[in-house]
Structure formats: C-alpha cells, structure tokens
Amino acid sequence: FHRCGLILAGLSAYSLLRDTKDGRLVLTDAPFARPLDAQPNADHALWLRSPCLAYAAPEIIGRAPLEVDCRADLYSLGSLLYQLLANRAPFEAADPSELIQCHLAKSPRSLLELAPSVPQAVAQLVMRLLAKSPDARFESVAAFEYDMLRELDRATNAGDRERAPVAD
C-alpha cells in the first residue's frame, strides 16, 4: 500500500482474516484507504461509528495538527499488535469521545505489565509504534519489520541457547 502511495487510515482487527492454509493475515477491508496526497475523510461521524476508532492514530482523528502519512498506519499496527500480545486494546473507553482523548493524550499501560512473557525489546518496539507523535514512530513499515525481525531472532536464539544441553 505505502509503496503505491496509499494509506490505509483505518486499519482494525476487523480488517484482517487469517488464512487457515498458511497462517498469513489477509487484509479484507480498508474503509478509509486513500492516496497519501488526498484530503482525509472529513466525516467524523463515520469515524465515531467505526471499529477503526479503537486503532486510530491521533493525526487520523483530525484533532491533532499533524500531517497524515504512512506512520498513521504504523500506529494502527501498534494497536493491533498490542491487542494481540496483551489480549486487550491499548485503550478501553465507555464512549467515542473518551477513546479519542485516550489516543490524543494518554499512554497505554505497559505491555510488559500486561504480558510479561513478551521480550522487553519486542514490547518496546510495539510501544514505539504507539507514540503520539509520528516523528517518534518508525519511518516506514520496512524499518519496523527490520527491527522486529532482528529482535524476534535474538529472542529465539537466546531461548535456544538457554535450552541447549550442557556438555560435560
């Protein structure tokens, strides 16, 4: 998407399905997708009714004076990963206005507090995706993927070393 000049601008858990044959996640819905240079959808009533609001970057919501680019999708990805790892969304709120305020001004609970089995470096990468400022997030999906794969490899190899039999 990003390489084609598109932004999803509305990724949610409802946008993904798992392929039972190979385990891959497949994007099935992107209701707010648009070209990067297009004006965002100004109909905030749609956002307030959308499940995407639970995953929306502060700049997507339209109440933060920030430019919307591919890093907004990284925030949404961070929200999805947080939910997968912690078994709860980064923010839980009684109504859309409260949820918007959470995205704009609150920090989610520590991922390590909710999911202590997650490697610390992986938790830090996910929390970086959830930064309020786009400048504090990764520059691109490729940059995030590189760091995440490196940390997962380290965690896997460290686990293998811990389980390796000790020679006499």
N, C-alpha and C positions, 0 to 999 in steps of 0.2 A: 504494500500500500504506500508506504512512505517514499520508496524509490520511484513510484509512479506519480508522486506529487499529491497524494491523497492523505487525509487524516480521518481516522475513524470517528473521533469526537463523540463517542457514545458506546464504548465497549462495556459489556456487563457479563455476568455469569450466564445470563440467558442468551448471550450471543454465541456461545460455544457449545459444541457437542463433541463427545469423544467417539472416535471411530473404533468400533469393537474389534475390527480385524487387526489393526496395527497400533492402536492406542493413541494415535495422533489426535490433537484437538483441531477441530474444523470450525472456522468462523462461519456462522449461519445467518447472522443478521447484523447490520450496521446502520441503524435508522437515521443517524445524524452524519454519516460519512459525507465528505465534501472535498473539493480541491483545496489545497493549502491556501491559495490566494483568494478564495471565495469568502464572502461575508458569512459569519456564523448565523445559524438559525436564531432569529430574534424572538421567536415564540417561546417565552419562558414557561408558559402554561404547559407546553408539551414536556419540557424537562421535569416539571414538578410532578407529572403523572408517570414519568418514565422510570423503569427499574435502573436505567443508566445513572440516575442521580446518585445512587449509593457508591458509584465508582468515579464520579466526575471530578476532574481537576479543577482547582479554584478558577483558573482562567476560562474554562469552558462555561462555568455557571454564569459568567458575564458580570459579576460584581467586583471583580479584581481587574485593575487596569493593566493587564498583561497581554502580550501578543500570544495568540494561539498557534502552536506549531506541533510537530510530532511528539514533543515532550509531554503534551497533554495526554496522549495515548499511553505514554510510559507511566504516568500517574495512575491511569485506569488499570494498567497491567499490574502495578504495585498493589492496588486494592484487591485485585483478583488473587494474586499470589499470597497476600496477607490472609485473605479468607481461606484459601486452600491450606495454608500452614497452621493458622490459629483456630480454624473451624468457626470463625466469626468475622464479620466485616470490620474494617478499621474503625468505623463509626456506626453507632446504632442510635437512632433518634426517633422520637414519637411522631414528628411531622416533618415535612419537607423543609420548612424554614430553619428548623433546628439542625437538620442534616447539612444544609448549605452552610450554616455558621460553623459547623464542625470542620467541613472541608476548607473553609476560609481561615479559621483561626486556631483550631485545636490540633494537638498531636495525638495520634493513636497510642494506645497502650503499647508498651514494649513487646515486640514479637517474642523475644526470649522469655519474657514473663509468662506469656500465654502458651508458648510452645518451646519448652526448654530443650527438647531434643534437636531442634534446628541448629545447625552450626552457626556460631556467632557471626562469622563473615557473611554467610548467606542472609541472615537476619538483617545485617547492616545494609546489604545491597537492596533488599526489599524496602527497608525504611528510607533509603536514599530515593527510591522511586516515588515515595510519598511526600517528598519535600514540597512545601508550599510554593516556593519559587522555582520556576522552570530552570533557572540557571544553576540550581543546586542538584538537579536531576542529571541523569546521563544525557549525553549529547544525542545519542541515537540508540535504536534497538540493538544495532551491531555492537556498540560499546558495552551495553548491559549484558548481552549474550556472551561476549568475550570474558568479562569479569565473572559472570555467574558460572560459566563452564569451568573456568580456572578454579574457582572456589569449590565447586562440587567435586572436581577431580582431586583437589587437595584433601577434602573431607573423606572421599572414598579411599584414597591411598593411605591416609592416616589410619583409617579403620582397618585396612588390610594389614598394615604394619602392627597394629595392636593385637590382631588375631593370629599373626604369623607364629608358627611353632618356634620355640627357642631351642637351638642346637646345644647339645651337651659338650 
